[in-house]
Amino acid sequence: MLCVKDLSLQEIEAFVKDLGFEPFRAKQIFYGIYANRVENFESITTLPRELKNILSEKFYISSINSAKYEKATDGTIKFLFSLRNGSAVESVFIPWDYGLKERRTLCVSSQVGCALGCAFCATGKLGLERNLSAGEIIDQIFECEKITGERLTNIVFMGMGEPLQNFQNLVKALEILTNDFVKLFSRRNITVSTAGIVPKIYDLAKIEKPVKLAVSLHSVFDDVRQKLMPVARKWSLKEVREAVVEYYRITRIPITYEYILFEGLNDGEEDARRLAKFAKAVPSKVNLIPFHRIDFMPLDDFARSLKPASKEQILKFKSLLNSLGVRAFIRSSSGYEINGACGQLAFANLGNKNEWLKNFVKLQGNSFQKIE
Ligand code: SF4
């Protein structure tokens, strides 16, 4: 059986047409699943009996369960979602209130674990188990809305995994989320964050409804960046910049750069000046992110040596960027107390994190395996 949420509206249309039904039936199915959030085809009352029967035989409507969730005092909630084959991912709900403007953001995962192994990231220590399907990406959103009772306003692909390494399923999920018929999200409220998978940045620029792009830089020196992010050995900063320039040229959407500040490594004046030059290649903003500890994971010497820049240094770095004409913001550490902040997603703190890790995953060097 196939998950119907892994199909775009066009694919459902092709399916119903092949069966001899009118194409508008596809919209009824789509509306039932995404607007009315039905859990079975029987509940889509507008469909003829024969089509309901065929759909029930061939497809299922997926859902995921939150095995656990934990709320921080700042309102951030970290979910542990269990998936169909026994895998699990985490997502983080971040509520923001800016006076009259309220934002409800979900940081979704695109993979179980991640293959890229960034030195500062707990997910990277897990290794990659598998890609999530489009349905599993969307189900994180639906389940979060169900549990919180809140309508999400923004989606950021900054949870577990490198979304551009799960490109096909990412694009399918984006097609569904931005579909004009059900209007779940505006493409302007969706951000895909990448560590810099250069060829896929070019590909993402060409999708029908491009979304916001965030690029993790963390250093503007190739040698330092390569230490922090092994993927940088494959694509240099020059190649990342060229891809980003092209992304902006095609989409006209300003770029966001993510930059974690580490004491003595990338927080100096020269770093800020080079970062400003890099960022000004196209309209952009820089998010400065405090480093969040990941010492609940096994770390190598380099990862263990990483220290957060002080608050004063972060403020100084930001001021310098601002004075150089760069829009720079300090990202909050939402969810830090529940290990749900940036870079911390690795199944920690859900219950007793050590017990949980012991029971669910067996750490083997840099990868993990479920204990059957
Ligand atoms: S920061 Fe992103 S790309 Fe790097 S290891 Fe973590 S999840 Fe993967």
Boltz pocket constraint, residues with backbone or C-beta under 6 A from the ligand:
constraints:
  - pocket:
      binder: B
      contacts: [[A, 113], [A, 114], [A, 115], [A, 116], [A, 117], [A, 118], [A, 121], [A, 122], [A, 123], [A, 124], [A, 125], [A, 159], [A, 160], [A, 161], [A, 162], [A, 195], [A, 343]]
      max_distance: 6.0
